[in-house]
Amino acid sequence: MTQVLELQFETAAGKTATFAIDAPKPKVTAEEIQKVMQTIIAKDVFEGQAGALVTMTGARIVDRQVTEFDLEIE
């Protein structure tokens, strides 16, 4: 099972920006996530075509299970 922490922001243009962080630390807290997201906004670290990140809209951990098959490819 793999986990991804998704951080969701609203941009200056009113669009949603999502950042995915692979393998977040176990037992990460909402307070830790909120602090990091506030820092990202305050430091104006990222800016895309939709403008700067202006507010937090959500965060979630996504669990997924991947099953790989060993195929004989000729």
mmCIF file of the N, C-alpha and C atoms, coordinates in Angstrom:
data_MODEL
# 
_entry.id   MODEL 
# 
loop_
_atom_site.group_PDB 
_atom_site.id 
_atom_site.type_symbol 
_atom_site.label_atom_id 
_atom_site.label_alt_id 
_atom_site.label_comp_id 
_atom_site.label_asym_id 
_atom_site.label_entity_id 
_atom_site.label_seq_id 
_atom_site.pdbx_PDB_ins_code 
_atom_site.Cartn_x 
_atom_site.Cartn_y 
_atom_site.Cartn_z 
_atom_site.occupancy 
_atom_site.B_iso_or_equiv 
_atom_site.pdbx_formal_charge 
_atom_site.auth_seq_id 
_atom_site.auth_comp_id 
_atom_site.auth_asym_id 
_atom_site.auth_atom_id 
_atom_site.pdbx_PDB_model_num 
ATOM 1   N N  . MET A 1 1  ? 0.843  -1.167  0.000   1.00 0.00 ? 1  MET A N  1 
ATOM 2   C CA . MET A 1 1  ? 0.000  0.000   0.000   1.00 0.00 ? 1  MET A CA 1 
ATOM 3   C C  . MET A 1 1  ? 0.894  1.238   0.000   1.00 0.00 ? 1  MET A C  1 
ATOM 4   N N  . THR A 1 2  ? 0.610  2.169   -0.858  1.00 0.00 ? 2  THR A N  1 
ATOM 5   C CA . THR A 1 2  ? 1.355  3.420   -0.900  1.00 0.00 ? 2  THR A CA 1 
ATOM 6   C C  . THR A 1 2  ? 0.437  4.556   -0.475  1.00 0.00 ? 2  THR A C  1 
ATOM 7   N N  . GLN A 1 3  ? 1.040  5.575   0.103   1.00 0.00 ? 3  GLN A N  1 
ATOM 8   C CA . GLN A 1 3  ? 0.279  6.738   0.536   1.00 0.00 ? 3  GLN A CA 1 
ATOM 9   C C  . GLN A 1 3  ? 0.827  7.988   -0.117  1.00 0.00 ? 3  GLN A C  1 
ATOM 10  N N  . VAL A 1 4  ? -0.091 8.922   -0.390  1.00 0.00 ? 4  VAL A N  1 
ATOM 11  C CA . VAL A 1 4  ? 0.265  10.232  -0.931  1.00 0.00 ? 4  VAL A CA 1 
ATOM 12  C C  . VAL A 1 4  ? -0.490 11.272  -0.118  1.00 0.00 ? 4  VAL A C  1 
ATOM 13  N N  . LEU A 1 5  ? 0.223  12.298  0.323   1.00 0.00 ? 5  LEU A N  1 
ATOM 14  C CA . LEU A 1 5  ? -0.406 13.429  0.994   1.00 0.00 ? 5  LEU A CA 1 
ATOM 15  C C  . LEU A 1 5  ? -0.673 14.487  -0.067  1.00 0.00 ? 5  LEU A C  1 
ATOM 16  N N  . GLU A 1 6  ? -1.937 14.865  -0.234  1.00 0.00 ? 6  GLU A N  1 
ATOM 17  C CA . GLU A 1 6  ? -2.307 15.894  -1.208  1.00 0.00 ? 6  GLU A CA 1 
ATOM 18  C C  . GLU A 1 6  ? -2.634 17.186  -0.474  1.00 0.00 ? 6  GLU A C  1 
ATOM 19  N N  . LEU A 1 7  ? -1.954 18.268  -0.863  1.00 0.00 ? 7  LEU A N  1 
ATOM 20  C CA . LEU A 1 7  ? -2.200 19.596  -0.317  1.00 0.00 ? 7  LEU A CA 1 
ATOM 21  C C  . LEU A 1 7  ? -2.952 20.395  -1.378  1.00 0.00 ? 7  LEU A C  1 
ATOM 22  N N  . GLN A 1 8  ? -4.099 20.941  -1.012  1.00 0.00 ? 8  GLN A N  1 
ATOM 23  C CA . GLN A 1 8  ? -4.947 21.643  -1.970  1.00 0.00 ? 8  GLN A CA 1 
ATOM 24  C C  . GLN A 1 8  ? -5.027 23.126  -1.618  1.00 0.00 ? 8  GLN A C  1 
ATOM 25  N N  . PHE A 1 9  ? -4.806 23.963  -2.636  1.00 0.00 ? 9  PHE A N  1 
ATOM 26  C CA . PHE A 1 9  ? -4.808 25.415  -2.472  1.00 0.00 ? 9  PHE A CA 1 
ATOM 27  C C  . PHE A 1 9  ? -5.710 26.058  -3.512  1.00 0.00 ? 9  PHE A C  1 
ATOM 28  N N  . GLU A 1 10 ? -6.157 27.263  -3.221  1.00 0.00 ? 10 GLU A N  1 
ATOM 29  C CA . GLU A 1 10 ? -6.816 28.093  -4.224  1.00 0.00 ? 10 GLU A CA 1 
ATOM 30  C C  . GLU A 1 10 ? -5.789 29.104  -4.701  1.00 0.00 ? 10 GLU A C  1 
ATOM 31  N N  . THR A 1 11 ? -5.783 29.366  -6.013  1.00 0.00 ? 11 THR A N  1 
ATOM 32  C CA . THR A 1 11 ? -4.839 30.318  -6.587  1.00 0.00 ? 11 THR A CA 1 
ATOM 33  C C  . THR A 1 11 ? -5.478 31.692  -6.722  1.00 0.00 ? 11 THR A C  1 
ATOM 34  N N  . ALA A 1 12 ? -4.660 32.669  -7.078  1.00 0.00 ? 12 ALA A N  1 
ATOM 35  C CA . ALA A 1 12 ? -5.146 34.040  -7.267  1.00 0.00 ? 12 ALA A CA 1 
ATOM 36  C C  . ALA A 1 12 ? -6.206 34.113  -8.358  1.00 0.00 ? 12 ALA A C  1 
ATOM 37  N N  . ALA A 1 13 ? -6.180 33.182  -9.302  1.00 0.00 ? 13 ALA A N  1 
ATOM 38  C CA . ALA A 1 13 ? -7.150 33.161  -10.391 1.00 0.00 ? 13 ALA A CA 1 
ATOM 39  C C  . ALA A 1 13 ? -8.403 32.356  -10.027 1.00 0.00 ? 13 ALA A C  1 
ATOM 40  N N  . GLY A 1 14 ? -8.498 31.896  -8.777  1.00 0.00 ? 14 GLY A N  1 
ATOM 41  C CA . GLY A 1 14 ? -9.666 31.142  -8.357  1.00 0.00 ? 14 GLY A CA 1 
ATOM 42  C C  . GLY A 1 14 ? -9.649 29.674  -8.750  1.00 0.00 ? 14 GLY A C  1 
ATOM 43  N N  . LYS A 1 15 ? -8.512 29.182  -9.184  1.00 0.00 ? 15 LYS A N  1 
ATOM 44  C CA . LYS A 1 15 ? -8.387 27.773  -9.577  1.00 0.00 ? 15 LYS A CA 1 
ATOM 45  C C  . LYS A 1 15 ? -7.834 26.968  -8.402  1.00 0.00 ? 15 LYS A C  1 
ATOM 46  N N  . THR A 1 16 ? -7.921 25.648  -8.527  1.00 0.00 ? 16 THR A N  1 
ATOM 47  C CA . THR A 1 16 ? -7.384 24.765  -7.501  1.00 0.00 ? 16 THR A CA 1 
ATOM 48  C C  . THR A 1 16 ? -6.025 24.233  -7.932  1.00 0.00 ? 16 THR A C  1 
ATOM 49  N N  . ALA A 1 17 ? -5.069 24.284  -7.003  1.00 0.00 ? 17 ALA A N  1 
ATOM 50  C CA . ALA A 1 17 ? -3.743 23.703  -7.231  1.00 0.00 ? 17 ALA A CA 1 
ATOM 51  C C  . ALA A 1 17 ? -3.539 22.615  -6.187  1.00 0.00 ? 17 ALA A C  1 
ATOM 52  N N  . THR A 1 18 ? -3.072 21.453  -6.619  1.00 0.00 ? 18 THR A N  1 
ATOM 53  C CA . THR A 1 18 ? -2.851 20.330  -5.718  1.00 0.00 ? 18 THR A CA 1 
ATOM 54  C C  . THR A 1 18 ? -1.404 19.877  -5.814  1.00 0.00 ? 18 THR A C  1 
ATOM 55  N N  . PHE A 1 19 ? -0.778 19.721  -4.666  1.00 0.00 ? 19 PHE A N  1 
ATOM 56  C CA . PHE A 1 19 ? 0.578  19.206  -4.594  1.00 0.00 ? 19 PHE A CA 1 
ATOM 57  C C  . PHE A 1 19 ? 0.525  17.841  -3.934  1.00 0.00 ? 19 PHE A C  1 
ATOM 58  N N  . ALA A 1 20 ? 1.201  16.862  -4.521  1.00 0.00 ? 20 ALA A N  1 
ATOM 59  C CA . ALA A 1 20 ? 1.210  15.503  -3.996  1.00 0.00 ? 20 ALA A CA 1 
ATOM 60  C C  . ALA A 1 20 ? 2.588  15.196  -3.429  1.00 0.00 ? 20 ALA A C  1 
ATOM 61  N N  . ILE A 1 21 ? 2.590  14.693  -2.199  1.00 0.00 ? 21 ILE A N  1 
ATOM 62  C CA . ILE A 1 21 ? 3.831  14.341  -1.521  1.00 0.00 ? 21 ILE A CA 1 
ATOM 63  C C  . ILE A 1 21 ? 3.791  12.836  -1.259  1.00 0.00 ? 21 ILE A C  1 
ATOM 64  N N  . ASP A 1 22 ? 4.717  12.119  -1.880  1.00 0.00 ? 22 ASP A N  1 
ATOM 65  C CA . ASP A 1 22 ? 4.777  10.665  -1.714  1.00 0.00 ? 22 ASP A CA 1 
ATOM 66  C C  . ASP A 1 22 ? 5.284  10.298  -0.328  1.00 0.00 ? 22 ASP A C  1 
ATOM 67  N N  . ALA A 1 23 ? 4.742  9.231   0.211   1.00 0.00 ? 23 ALA A N  1 
ATOM 68  C CA . ALA A 1 23 ? 5.188  8.620   1.462   1.00 0.00 ? 23 ALA A CA 1 
ATOM 69  C C  . ALA A 1 23 ? 5.319  9.632   2.602   1.00 0.00 ? 23 ALA A C  1 
ATOM 70  N N  . PRO A 1 24 ? 4.215  10.271  2.994   1.00 0.00 ? 24 PRO A N  1 
ATOM 71  C CA . PRO A 1 24 ? 4.297  11.205  4.120   1.00 0.00 ? 24 PRO A CA 1 
ATOM 72  C C  . PRO A 1 24 ? 4.674  10.461  5.404   1.00 0.00 ? 24 PRO A C  1 
ATOM 73  N N  . LYS A 1 25 ? 5.218  11.199  6.357   1.00 0.00 ? 25 LYS A N  1 
ATOM 74  C CA . LYS A 1 25 ? 5.621  10.542  7.601   1.00 0.00 ? 25 LYS A CA 1 
ATOM 75  C C  . LYS A 1 25 ? 4.392  9.947   8.292   1.00 0.00 ? 25 LYS A C  1 
ATOM 76  N N  . PRO A 1 26 ? 4.590  8.839   8.968   1.00 0.00 ? 26 PRO A N  1 
ATOM 77  C CA . PRO A 1 26 ? 3.465  8.210   9.670   1.00 0.00 ? 26 PRO A CA 1 
ATOM 78  C C  . PRO A 1 26 ? 2.917  9.148   10.746  1.00 0.00 ? 26 PRO A C  1 
ATOM 79  N N  . LYS A 1 27 ? 1.638  9.115   10.933  1.00 0.00 ? 27 LYS A N  1 
ATOM 80  C CA . LYS A 1 27 ? 0.956  9.878   11.974  1.00 0.00 ? 27 LYS A CA 1 
ATOM 81  C C  . LYS A 1 27 ? 1.158  11.392  11.857  1.00 0.00 ? 27 LYS A C  1 
ATOM 82  N N  . VAL A 1 28 ? 1.263  11.908  10.628  1.00 0.00 ? 28 VAL A N  1 
ATOM 83  C CA . VAL A 1 28 ? 1.337  13.348  10.439  1.00 0.00 ? 28 VAL A CA 1 
ATOM 84  C C  . VAL A 1 28 ? 0.025  13.947  10.948  1.00 0.00 ? 28 VAL A C  1 
ATOM 85  N N  . THR A 1 29 ? 0.095  15.113  11.582  1.00 0.00 ? 29 THR A N  1 
ATOM 86  C CA . THR A 1 29 ? -1.104 15.712  12.172  1.00 0.00 ? 29 THR A CA 1 
ATOM 87  C C  . THR A 1 29 ? -1.648 16.840  11.310  1.00 0.00 ? 29 THR A C  1 
ATOM 88  N N  . ALA A 1 30 ? -2.905 17.159  11.528  1.00 0.00 ? 30 ALA A N  1 
ATOM 89  C CA . ALA A 1 30 ? -3.537 18.271  10.813  1.00 0.00 ? 30 ALA A CA 1 
ATOM 90  C C  . ALA A 1 30 ? -2.810 19.577  11.120  1.00 0.00 ? 30 ALA A C  1 
ATOM 91  N N  . GLU A 1 31 ? -2.354 19.749  12.349  1.00 0.00 ? 31 GLU A N  1 
ATOM 92  C CA . GLU A 1 31 ? -1.641 20.968  12.727  1.00 0.00 ? 31 GLU A CA 1 
ATOM 93  C C  . GLU A 1 31 ? -0.328 21.108  11.956  1.00 0.00 ? 31 GLU A C  1 
ATOM 94  N N  . GLU A 1 32 ? 0.394  19.995  11.790  1.00 0.00 ? 32 GLU A N  1 
ATOM 95  C CA . GLU A 1 32 ? 1.649  20.029  11.031  1.00 0.00 ? 32 GLU A CA 1 
ATOM 96  C C  . GLU A 1 32 ? 1.386  20.379  9.570   1.00 0.00 ? 32 GLU A C  1 
ATOM 97  N N  . ILE A 1 33 ? 0.365  19.776  9.010   1.00 0.00 ? 33 ILE A N  1 
ATOM 98  C CA . ILE A 1 33 ? 0.023  20.033  7.609   1.00 0.00 ? 33 ILE A CA 1 
ATOM 99  C C  . ILE A 1 33 ? -0.376 21.494  7.432   1.00 0.00 ? 33 ILE A C  1 
ATOM 100 N N  . GLN A 1 34 ? -1.206 22.002  8.321   1.00 0.00 ? 34 GLN A N  1 
ATOM 101 C CA . GLN A 1 34 ? -1.661 23.387  8.223   1.00 0.00 ? 34 GLN A CA 1 
ATOM 102 C C  . GLN A 1 34 ? -0.485 24.357  8.322   1.00 0.00 ? 34 GLN A C  1 
ATOM 103 N N  . LYS A 1 35 ? 0.440  24.094  9.225   1.00 0.00 ? 35 LYS A N  1 
ATOM 104 C CA . LYS A 1 35 ? 1.615  24.960  9.384   1.00 0.00 ? 35 LYS A CA 1 
ATOM 105 C C  . LYS A 1 35 ? 2.447  25.000  8.099   1.00 0.00 ? 35 LYS A C  1 
ATOM 106 N N  . VAL A 1 36 ? 2.656  23.837  7.499   1.00 0.00 ? 36 VAL A N  1 
ATOM 107 C CA . VAL A 1 36 ? 3.433  23.772  6.249   1.00 0.00 ? 36 VAL A CA 1 
ATOM 108 C C  . VAL A 1 36 ? 2.706  24.520  5.133   1.00 0.00 ? 36 VAL A C  1 
ATOM 109 N N  . MET A 1 37 ? 1.390  24.314  5.034   1.00 0.00 ? 37 MET A N  1 
ATOM 110 C CA . MET A 1 37 ? 0.629  24.984  3.976   1.00 0.00 ? 37 MET A CA 1 
ATOM 111 C C  . MET A 1 37 ? 0.650  26.510  4.161   1.00 0.00 ? 37 MET A C  1 
ATOM 112 N N  . GLN A 1 38 ? 0.551  26.969  5.408   1.00 0.00 ? 38 GLN A N  1 
ATOM 113 C CA . GLN A 1 38 ? 0.624  28.407  5.680   1.00 0.00 ? 38 GLN A CA 1 
ATOM 114 C C  . GLN A 1 38 ? 1.989  28.971  5.298   1.00 0.00 ? 38 GLN A C  1 
ATOM 115 N N  . THR A 1 39 ? 3.039  28.202  5.565   1.00 0.00 ? 39 THR A N  1 
ATOM 116 C CA . THR A 1 39 ? 4.390  28.631  5.199   1.00 0.00 ? 39 THR A CA 1 
ATOM 117 C C  . THR A 1 39 ? 4.545  28.725  3.690   1.00 0.00 ? 39 THR A C  1 
ATOM 118 N N  . ILE A 1 40 ? 4.013  27.746  2.966   1.00 0.00 ? 40 ILE A N  1 
ATOM 119 C CA . ILE A 1 40 ? 4.093  27.761  1.498   1.00 0.00 ? 40 ILE A CA 1 
ATOM 120 C C  . ILE A 1 40 ? 3.410  29.015  0.951   1.00 0.00 ? 40 ILE A C  1 
ATOM 121 N N  . ILE A 1 41 ? 2.245  29.360  1.496   1.00 0.00 ? 41 ILE A N  1 
ATOM 122 C CA . ILE A 1 41 ? 1.525  30.555  1.046   1.00 0.00 ? 41 ILE A CA 1 
ATOM 123 C C  . ILE A 1 41 ? 2.298  31.811  1.426   1.00 0.00 ? 41 ILE A C  1 
ATOM 124 N N  . ALA A 1 42 ? 2.742  31.908  2.668   1.00 0.00 ? 42 ALA A N  1 
ATOM 125 C CA . ALA A 1 42 ? 3.419  33.114  3.165   1.00 0.00 ? 42 ALA A CA 1 
ATOM 126 C C  . ALA A 1 42 ? 4.727  33.400  2.438   1.00 0.00 ? 42 ALA A C  1 
ATOM 127 N N  . LYS A 1 43 ? 5.474  32.347  2.123   1.00 0.00 ? 43 LYS A N  1 
ATOM 128 C CA . LYS A 1 43 ? 6.770  32.519  1.458   1.00 0.00 ? 43 LYS A CA 1 
ATOM 129 C C  . LYS A 1 43 ? 6.630  32.651  -0.051  1.00 0.00 ? 43 LYS A C  1 
ATOM 130 N N  . ASP A 1 44 ? 5.403  32.463  -0.561  1.00 0.00 ? 44 ASP A N  1 
ATOM 131 C CA . ASP A 1 44 ? 5.130  32.584  -1.998  1.00 0.00 ? 44 ASP A CA 1 
ATOM 132 C C  . ASP A 1 44 ? 6.095  31.710  -2.806  1.00 0.00 ? 44 ASP A C  1 
ATOM 133 N N  . VAL A 1 45 ? 6.186  30.439  -2.381  1.00 0.00 ? 45 VAL A N  1 
ATOM 134 C CA . VAL A 1 45 ? 7.149  29.499  -2.947  1.00 0.00 ? 45 VAL A CA 1 
ATOM 135 C C  . VAL A 1 45 ? 6.806  29.094  -4.372  1.00 0.00 ? 45 VAL A C  1 
ATOM 136 N N  . PHE A 1 46 ? 5.522  28.882  -4.665  1.00 0.00 ? 46 PHE A N  1 
ATOM 137 C CA . PHE A 1 46 ? 5.105  28.384  -5.971  1.00 0.00 ? 46 PHE A CA 1 
ATOM 138 C C  . PHE A 1 46 ? 4.174  29.381  -6.641  1.00 0.00 ? 46 PHE A C  1 
ATOM 139 N N  . GLU A 1 47 ? 4.317  29.495  -7.957  1.00 0.00 ? 47 GLU A N  1 
ATOM 140 C CA . GLU A 1 47 ? 3.377  30.282  -8.749  1.00 0.00 ? 47 GLU A CA 1 
ATOM 141 C C  . GLU A 1 47 ? 3.301  29.665  -10.134 1.00 0.00 ? 47 GLU A C  1 
ATOM 142 N N  . GLY A 1 48 ? 2.100  29.374  -10.556 1.00 0.00 ? 48 GLY A N  1 
ATOM 143 C CA . GLY A 1 48 ? 1.899  28.768  -11.868 1.00 0.00 ? 48 GLY A CA 1 
ATOM 144 C C  . GLY A 1 48 ? 1.140  29.708  -12.772 1.00 0.00 ? 48 GLY A C  1 
ATOM 145 N N  . GLN A 1 49 ? 0.595  29.171  -13.825 1.00 0.00 ? 49 GLN A N  1 
ATOM 146 C CA . GLN A 1 49 ? -0.164 29.979  -14.780 1.00 0.00 ? 49 GLN A CA 1 
ATOM 147 C C  . GLN A 1 49 ? -1.392 30.604  -14.140 1.00 0.00 ? 49 GLN A C  1 
ATOM 148 N N  . ALA A 1 50 ? -1.917 29.978  -13.085 1.00 0.00 ? 50 ALA A N  1 
ATOM 149 C CA . ALA A 1 50 ? -3.123 30.481  -12.420 1.00 0.00 ? 50 ALA A CA 1 
ATOM 150 C C  . ALA A 1 50 ? -2.783 31.451  -11.292 1.00 0.00 ? 50 ALA A C  1 
ATOM 151 N N  . GLY A 1 51 ? -1.526 31.848  -11.182 1.00 0.00 ? 51 GLY A N  1 
ATOM 152 C CA . GLY A 1 51 ? -1.129 32.818  -10.175 1.00 0.00 ? 51 GLY A CA 1 
ATOM 153 C C  . GLY A 1 51 ? -0.663 32.185  -8.887  1.00 0.00 ? 51 GLY A C  1 
ATOM 154 N N  . ALA A 1 52 ? -0.431 33.037  -7.907  1.00 0.00 ? 52 ALA A N  1 
ATOM 155 C CA . ALA A 1 52 ? 0.084  32.604  -6.614  1.00 0.00 ? 52 ALA A CA 1 
ATOM 156 C C  . ALA A 1 52 ? -0.963 31.828  -5.826  1.00 0.00 ? 52 ALA A C  1 
ATOM 157 N N  . LEU A 1 53 ? -0.484 31.042  -4.881  1.00 0.00 ? 53 LEU A N  1 
ATOM 158 C CA . LEU A 1 53 ? -1.379 30.330  -3.978  1.00 0.00 ? 53 LEU A CA 1 
ATOM 159 C C  . LEU A 1 53 ? -1.851 31.322  -2.925  1.00 0.00 ? 53 LEU A C  1 
ATOM 160 N N  . VAL A 1 54 ? -3.167 31.403  -2.710  1.00 0.00 ? 54 VAL A N  1 
ATOM 161 C CA . VAL A 1 54 ? -3.688 32.425  -1.804  1.00 0.00 ? 54 VAL A CA 1 
ATOM 162 C C  . VAL A 1 54 ? -4.368 31.866  -0.559  1.00 0.00 ? 54 VAL A C  1 
ATOM 163 N N  . THR A 1 55 ? -4.880 30.649  -0.610  1.00 0.00 ? 55 THR A N  1 
ATOM 164 C CA . THR A 1 55 ? -5.547 30.083  0.556   1.00 0.00 ? 55 THR A CA 1 
ATOM 165 C C  . THR A 1 55 ? -5.523 28.559  0.514   1.00 0.00 ? 55 THR A C  1 
ATOM 166 N N  . MET A 1 56 ? -5.612 27.967  1.698   1.00 0.00 ? 56 MET A N  1 
ATOM 167 C CA . MET A 1 56 ? -5.693 26.512  1.805   1.00 0.00 ? 56 MET A CA 1 
ATOM 168 C C  . MET A 1 56 ? -7.142 26.094  1.581   1.00 0.00 ? 56 MET A C  1 
ATOM 169 N N  . THR A 1 57 ? -7.337 25.020  0.835   1.00 0.00 ? 57 THR A N  1 
ATOM 170 C CA . THR A 1 57 ? -8.702 24.525  0.649   1.00 0.00 ? 57 THR A CA 1 
ATOM 171 C C  . THR A 1 57 ? -8.878 23.115  1.191   1.00 0.00 ? 57 THR A C  1 
ATOM 172 N N  . GLY A 1 58 ? -7.786 22.389  1.425   1.00 0.00 ? 58 GLY A N  1 
ATOM 173 C CA . GLY A 1 58 ? -7.917 21.049  1.980   1.00 0.00 ? 58 GLY A CA 1 
ATOM 174 C C  . GLY A 1 58 ? -6.618 20.276  1.926   1.00 0.00 ? 58 GLY A C  1 
ATOM 175 N N  . ALA A 1 59 ? -6.631 19.160  2.614   1.00 0.00 ? 59 ALA A N  1 
ATOM 176 C CA . ALA A 1 59 ? -5.504 18.231  2.598   1.00 0.00 ? 59 ALA A CA 1 
ATOM 177 C C  . ALA A 1 59 ? -6.069 16.848  2.855   1.00 0.00 ? 59 ALA A C  1 
ATOM 178 N N  . ARG A 1 60 ? -5.431 15.859  2.255   1.00 0.00 ? 60 ARG A N  1 
ATOM 179 C CA . ARG A 1 60 ? -5.900 14.489  2.456   1.00 0.00 ? 60 ARG A CA 1 
ATOM 180 C C  . ARG A 1 60 ? -4.771 13.509  2.179   1.00 0.00 ? 60 ARG A C  1 
ATOM 181 N N  . ILE A 1 61 ? -4.874 12.361  2.822   1.00 0.00 ? 61 ILE A N  1 
ATOM 182 C CA . ILE A 1 61 ? -3.954 11.266  2.532   1.00 0.00 ? 61 ILE A CA 1 
ATOM 183 C C  . ILE A 1 61 ? -4.722 10.262  1.695   1.00 0.00 ? 61 ILE A C  1 
ATOM 184 N N  . VAL A 1 62 ? -4.131 9.902   0.569   1.00 0.00 ? 62 VAL A N  1 
ATOM 185 C CA . VAL A 1 62 ? -4.735 8.945   -0.354  1.00 0.00 ? 62 VAL A CA 1 
ATOM 186 C C  . VAL A 1 62 ? -3.950 7.645   -0.259  1.00 0.00 ? 62 VAL A C  1 
ATOM 187 N N  . ASP A 1 63 ? -4.652 6.554   0.053   1.00 0.00 ? 63 ASP A N  1 
ATOM 188 C CA . ASP A 1 63 ? -4.048 5.223   0.092   1.00 0.00 ? 63 ASP A CA 1 
ATOM 189 C C  . ASP A 1 63 ? -4.375 4.508   -1.206  1.00 0.00 ? 63 ASP A C  1 
ATOM 190 N N  . ARG A 1 64 ? -3.383 3.844   -1.757  1.00 0.00 ? 64 ARG A N  1 
ATOM 191 C CA . ARG A 1 64 ? -3.677 3.023   -2.933  1.00 0.00 ? 64 ARG A CA 1 
ATOM 192 C C  . ARG A 1 64 ? -2.838 1.766   -2.884  1.00 0.00 ? 64 ARG A C  1 
ATOM 193 N N  . GLN A 1 65 ? -3.414 0.735   -3.413  1.00 0.00 ? 65 GLN A N  1 
ATOM 194 C CA . GLN A 1 65 ? -2.727 -0.550  -3.461  1.00 0.00 ? 65 GLN A CA 1 
ATOM 195 C C  . GLN A 1 65 ? -2.418 -0.868  -4.911  1.00 0.00 ? 65 GLN A C  1 
ATOM 196 N N  . VAL A 1 66 ? -1.177 -1.211  -5.162  1.00 0.00 ? 66 VAL A N  1 
ATOM 197 C CA . VAL A 1 66 ? -0.737 -1.525  -6.516  1.00 0.00 ? 66 VAL A CA 1 
ATOM 198 C C  . VAL A 1 66 ? -0.318 -2.989  -6.560  1.00 0.00 ? 66 VAL A C  1 
ATOM 199 N N  . THR A 1 67 ? -0.844 -3.713  -7.520  1.00 0.00 ? 67 THR A N  1 
ATOM 200 C CA . THR A 1 67 ? -0.450 -5.104  -7.733  1.00 0.00 ? 67 THR A CA 1 
ATOM 201 C C  . THR A 1 67 ? 0.201  -5.196  -9.107  1.00 0.00 ? 67 THR A C  1 
ATOM 202 N N  . GLU A 1 68 ? 1.471  -5.573  -9.115  1.00 0.00 ? 68 GLU A N  1 
ATOM 203 C CA . GLU A 1 68 ? 2.187  -5.702  -10.382 1.00 0.00 ? 68 GLU A CA 1 
ATOM 204 C C  . GLU A 1 68 ? 2.226  -7.166  -10.786 1.00 0.00 ? 68 GLU A C  1 
ATOM 205 N N  . PHE A 1 69 ? 2.193  -7.399  -12.086 1.00 0.00 ? 69 PHE A N  1 
ATOM 206 C CA . PHE A 1 69 ? 2.263  -8.750  -12.629 1.00 0.00 ? 69 PHE A CA 1 
ATOM 207 C C  . PHE A 1 69 ? 3.593  -8.924  -13.341 1.00 0.00 ? 69 PHE A C  1 
ATOM 208 N N  . ASP A 1 70 ? 4.191  -10.078 -13.156 1.00 0.00 ? 70 ASP A N  1 
ATOM 209 C CA . ASP A 1 70 ? 5.443  -10.398 -13.839 1.00 0.00 ? 70 ASP A CA 1 
ATOM 210 C C  . ASP A 1 70 ? 5.073  -11.012 -15.195 1.00 0.00 ? 70 ASP A C  1 
ATOM 211 N N  . LEU A 1 71 ? 5.209  -10.242 -16.252 1.00 0.00 ? 71 LEU A N  1 
ATOM 212 C CA . LEU A 1 71 ? 4.841  -10.696 -17.597 1.00 0.00 ? 71 LEU A CA 1 
ATOM 213 C C  . LEU A 1 71 ? 6.090  -11.085 -18.380 1.00 0.00 ? 71 LEU A C  1 
ATOM 214 N N  . GLU A 1 72 ? 5.966  -12.132 -19.128 1.00 0.00 ? 72 GLU A N  1 
ATOM 215 C CA . GLU A 1 72 ? 7.052  -12.513 -20.029 1.00 0.00 ? 72 GLU A CA 1 
ATOM 216 C C  . GLU A 1 72 ? 6.837  -11.783 -21.338 1.00 0.00 ? 72 GLU A C  1 
ATOM 217 N N  . ILE A 1 73 ? 7.686  -10.836 -21.600 1.00 0.00 ? 73 ILE A N  1 
ATOM 218 C CA . ILE A 1 73 ? 7.562  -10.028 -22.816 1.00 0.00 ? 73 ILE A CA 1 
ATOM 219 C C  . ILE A 1 73 ? 8.674  -10.420 -23.775 1.00 0.00 ? 73 ILE A C  1 
ATOM 220 N N  . GLU A 1 74 ? 8.266  -10.776 -24.977 1.00 0.00 ? 74 GLU A N  1 
ATOM 221 C CA . GLU A 1 74 ? 9.244  -11.224 -25.981 1.00 0.00 ? 74 GLU A CA 1 
ATOM 222 C C  . GLU A 1 74 ? 9.575  -10.110 -26.927 1.00 0.00 ? 74 GLU A C  1 
# 
